[in-house]
Amino acid sequence: MPAGMSFALSSGVRFIAGGIEETGVPGLPIFRGLDEADRQILSAWLSRVGSVGGRSRGIDVAMDLSVRPWGVSGEGAIIGVFEPGQDRASWLIVGHGSGWTLARCADGFVSDVMSSLPAVLMLIDADRAAAEPF
């Protein structure tokens, strides 16, 4: 597994549809919708901002949410970025075609379409820097 990508990426997710049937979505060690260059960019970013030696630097895991059990498919990427101790994503990175957008889950902010994954990751870095106490 690439550096900086948590075990949670490959462990999978289980959904209970209507309280009756449980459906599994296998975790993927690679992110669908990302080319090799973007996978390397994401991996390097996660290594920089993720946990090291049990000490968190602000990001717990990034999870591929592109594959969903209710039959929605297509080209593109949806990546949930989780902070330590949170059971919901703090940010969603959405890539489609040549555009990238960031949604901040806490307040519903959605960025303009950006031209690259690194530009979106810089927005997350800026959010995190603004939230740090002085």
C-alpha angles and dihedrals in degrees: 000000000000118000115272095024111118126226086250088076093066101033097077135224129260124210128192109213113208092341091284114076127041117213126192125215110194116230114242125221087210128046116245112226093033122102120220093266092053091046089055091047091051092046092050091048092049090050089053098045102027134088121298123189091346092306115116122222093191109284121078102182146336114222130197106237095172094102112068128178096230095074104261111142140155143116118309140064135264113187124182114209114204130197120216115284094012122121093195129059116261092204137017118210112203122191124184126163107328095331132093128196133185124213118194106211098203096066107008096250112161120193126224114265109282128203099231146027092240089058090055092046088053088057089055090048089051092049091051093047091050091052095051115105115241 
